[in-house]
């Protein structure tokens, strides 16, 4: 999310040892003006060669924390903390989790300690008339939770648990079938409309329809020119022509709603109540990989071992990144800082290029950005059966987020 941090500045006490705390103590105590864009590349990767704290996690994973106050490394007057969870997909299963559409919650409240290796925040999201809506497509365990129309940058997970940095779009059909007349002159009628979105925060456009399911949770939703309610028997149980002032919300339990654009509504005007409806939807990835889970993402940071981020275009902010290599190793990473909030923004951390370079030094060949700033959160299980935030103190404010990625023990 690019909006302001939603909570007061928290006191920092990371429990990282005297050396780390000494670094963090160097952060200025008073609010300061936001930093300007870096004038040049900060290519020093010595951060990941410094002394670090290590904690064993389930499934052979490891939590590592690096802290530095060296301006040659950080590029700012603030120290930087890089929090990294390293695992292998032979022993962990990446999974996207999500709130219902329009809802957000602190990351720690969306995770469960049992079977958890680590969790991290996910897609960028924005305020809207219908709640907090993420920017990309969200798929969890094969179910499309949220799918705006068009192509979107996506981080997908295939059947084997491998990550893919790709783009993807929603495709599908809604097939309406009904009969008129009586035997022997009974006639079968079929009309097919393309499904171009699922639980979208925008009204249907073009020739397509939008499918709304019980994953929609906002108090209201965009309306179609014509809307078909489909019951649990896959029959059209109601047909509506909503007006601009109507505020339909979540479909009733066991039902779905197919909302049409103007042109699709005209084409489907003959569909009667009682018609049978067959709906199919899928997420198609540009790289042709099978999509079991998917989450919207930001820029590509590493590609096949190459740093692809430009220089001098970003300020130092908290960053969230997922990285991987071709051997099955995966990294969840976040950068934070002892820098204070300024003007409602959580300051300090790194650029996306810096975090990519650090992860490259650790062995990653591919990496993508997820939402950063106040959203950056890294959670791991504790030996006592609870959860712990490890990128910042547990007292730090957690911005509520719509979704995230967790590593689970296979």
N, C-alpha and C positions, 0 to 999 in steps of 0.2 A: 504494500500500500504506500502511496506517495504522500498521503496526508500527514497531518501533525501527529506526534505522539500523544496518546490519550491519558497520560497520567503524570503525576509529579515526578521530578527527578528523584531517583532512589539513591541512598547512601551505598557506596561500593565497599564490599568486604568479601572478596572472592574466595578466601580460604585457600590461597595458592602458595602460601609460604612467605617468609619475610622478604625474599628478593622480589617476588612478584608484587607484593603489596607496596614495596618501596617504589617500584616503577609506577604503579597506579596512583600513588600519592603525589606524583609530579603533575597530575592533571590540574588545570586551573579550577579554583573553587567558585568563581563567579561566572554568570552567563556571559558569553562572548558572541560576537557577530559570526554568522555562518562562514565557513572557510570558502575561499575562492577555488576555482578549478586549478589543478596542479599545473605548473608551468612546464614540467618536463617529466619523463618517465622515471619512476622509482623502481629500479630493477634489482635492488639488493635483495637476495633471497636468504641472507644469513639468519633470518628469524628462525627458520626451521632447522638450523644447525646449532641453535643455542640450547642450554639446559632446559628441559621441559618436565612437566609432571605427567605421569602415566598412571592410568587406572584400568584394570582389567574389567571387561564387560562380558555378558553372556555370549555364547557361540564363538568364543575366541576373538571377539572384537576388542578394540582398545580405544580408550579416550585419552587424547593427548592435548595438553594446553601449553601454548607458547606465549610468552609475554616479552615485549621489548619497548624501551623508551628511546632507542637510538633513532635520531631524525633521519639518518641515512637509510634506515629500514622502513620507518613509518611514513616519512614525508611530512609529518606534522609535529607540533609541540606536544601532542598527546601520546601516551603509550598505546600500544595496540595489543589486544589479546586475540590469538587465533585458537579456536576450539575445534578439534578434529576428532571425529569418530571413524576409525578404519575397520572395515570388515571384509568378508569374502562371501560372494553369493552362493558358494558351495554350502555355507552354513547359515546364511541369513536370507530372508525373503523380503524384498522391498514391497511395500504396499501403500497405496494412496488411501487416505481416510478423509472424510468430508462431513461437514455439517449439512443440514438441509439447506436448499437454495435460499439465500437472503439472510441466513443466520451466521453468526460468528461466536466464537468462544475462545478463552485462553487455551493455548496449546496443551498445557498440563491437564486440563479437564477433558481433553479429547483422547488422551492416551490411557492405557491400562498397564500396570507393571507386569502382569503375567505374560511371559513370552516376549517381552519387549527387550530389544537391544539398544535402540535409540530412536528419537523422533525429532523432526525439524519442521519448521513452518513451510508453507507452500507458495501458492500462486499470488501474484499481485491482485489487488481488488480495489474497488471504488465505491463511494457512496452512490446510491441511486434512489429513485422513488420507490423501489421495491426492496430496499434493504442493502446489504453489502454484497455486491456481485463480483465474482472473480472475472478475470479477463479472458481466460482460456477455457478449454473443455476439461471437465472433471469426470474421470471414470474410476470406479472402485470395484474391484472383483468382477469385472466384466459389465457392470451396470453403469449406464450413462446417467450421472446425477445432474450434470449441467452441460449444455452444449449450445452456445450461441452460433448463429449461422456464419458461414464464411470459413476461411482458413486461419489457423492460429498456431503460434509457436508452442510446441508441446514437448514435455519430457514424458516418454512412454516407457512402460515396462512390458516385456514380452513374456511368453509362457515359462521360459527358463529363468526369469528374473533379471535379464539384462536390460540396462537402460539404453534409450535411443533419444538423441536430440534431433527432433524432426518438426515438421508442421503437419497438421491434421485437420480434417473437417468431418462434419456430420453428414451421413447419407442415410437414405431409407425410403420406405413407401408406406402409405396408408391405402389399403385396398378395400373399397366398399362394395358389397355384393347384396343384391336383393332380387326378388321375383315378383312378377305381375301376371295376372291372368290365372286361368285354371287349366289343368290337363285336358286335352293333349296340346293346348296352345299356351302353355305356361312359358313365360319368357324370363331369361336370366339377364340381369343388368350388372355391369361392373364398371366402376370408376376408380381410377388410381391417381393419387396425388403424391408428389415427392415430399418427404419429411426433411426439412432443412435445418431444424433446430429442436432442441429438447430443453424445456424449462427456461427458455430465453427471457431476458429482461427487456427485449425489444419486440414490438408488434410484428407479426408475420408480414413478409414482403414477397414480391415476385409472384411466382406460380406455386409457391410451397406452402406447407402447413407446419405449425409448431405443435409438438406433443408436450402436454403438461401432465406430470405424474404426481404422486403423493410426496415426492422429494422436494416439490415446491412448498416453501413454508412461509413466504412473505404474506403480509396481511392482504395484499392485492397483487394482481399480475396484469400484464398487458392483455388487451382483449383483441379477439379476431373479428372479422366482418361477420363470420358465421362460426358457431362453435357446436361441436358434436360431443356429447358425453357418452363414453363407452363403458358399459358395466362389466362385471366380472365374467359374464358369459360371452363377452366380445360382441355385444349387440349395442346399437345406438339406442340409448334410453331417453335421450332428450336432445333437442335442437334449439339453439338460441341465436338471436340476432342482437348482441349486446349494444347498448348505447354508450356514448362517451362518458357518461356519469356513473356507469356501473363499475363496481369494484369486486369482481370475482376473485376468490382466493384459492386456497389449496383444494384440489379435487377431493371429493368425498372418498372415504376408505373403499378400496376395491374398484375404483373407477379411474379413468383417464379422460382428459379433454383434448380434443383436436381442434386447434384454433386456426382459421384460414385467413389468408390475405384476401384482398378484394377480388382479384381475378380467380383465385382458387375457390372462393366462396361461390362465385358465379358458376364455375364448372361443376361444383358439387351440390348445386341448389336442388337437384332432383332426388338426392339421397333421403329416404324416408326413415322415420323411427322404426326400429326393428331390424334395420339392415345389419348384416354381419360385417365386422371390421377385422382385418388382419393387418397388424402394424409390425414392421421390421425396421430396426435402426442399427447403425454401426458407426464406428469411428474409423476412418480410413487415413492411415499414415502415409505421408509422401514417400517414405523409404520402404513401403510395402511390408513392414514388420507387423506381426500380430499384436493387437493392443489389448492387454489384460487390465492394465491400470494406466491412467494418464492424468497429467496435471499441467496447467498452463505455466509457462516459464518466461524468463527474460532472455537476455542475449547469450549467445555462445561465447564461452571464455577460452576454452581449449578445444581444438579439433585435431584429432589424429596426432597429438603431440605438439601441435603448433599453437603459440599464443596468438589469438586473433582479436584481442582488445586494443583499441587505439590509445595513444598517450594524451595526457593533458586535457581530458574532457570531463573529468569527474571530480567531485569532492570526496573527502574521506568520510564515509558513513558506515554504520553496521551493514554487513553483507551476509547473505546466505547463499551457499553454493553446494551443488551435488556434483561429484566427480567420479570417474571410473577409469579402468584400463582394460586391456584386452585379455587379461588373465583371470578376471573375476573379482579383482579388488575394487572396493567402492569406498567412497569417502563422503560423509556428511560434515559440512564445515560452516562455521560462522565467525565473523570478526566483530569485535566490540572494542570499547575503549573506556578509559577513565575520564574522557571528555564529558562535560555537562550537557544537559539539554539546552538548546538555544532557540528561542522563538517557537517553542513547541516541537522542535526537531531534535531527535537524538543524534548527537554529533560524534565524530571520531569513528575509528574503525579502519577501513581501507578503501581503496578503489577496487572495482571488480578485476582490474588487471593485476593488481598486487595479489589478491587472494588466489587468482589463477596461477600466477608464477610460483607462489608458495606450494600450492598443491601439485604443480608440475614437478617441483623439486622433491616432493614426497613420492612421486612415481605415477601420478595421474596423467592420462593422455587426452581425456575428454572431460569437459566441465561446462555446466550451464548455471546461470544466475536464477535464483528464486527471489521472492520479495525480501527486501532488507529494511533498513531504518529501524523504526520501533517494532517491526514485525519479527526481526531476527530473534529466534529462540531455539536453543538446543536442550533437549531433555533426555535424561538417561535413568534407568532404574537404580534403586539403591539396594544394598545388601539386606536392609531391614524390610524390604517389600514395598517401598514407596517409590516416589519419583523425585528427581532433583534437577533443577535448572543449573546448567554448568557454564553457560556463556556469560552469565551475570549472576549476582547473588539472588537467592530465593525471594528476597524482599523487593527486587526490582519489578516494576510494573510490567505485566504481560499484555501486550495489545491483543485483543480478541481477533482471531483469524478464521477464515472459512474452511481451510483444509491444510493438509500437510502430508509428509511422507514418513513412514516408520519402517525400521528394520525389525523383523520378527525372527525368532529362532525357528529354523526349519524343523 
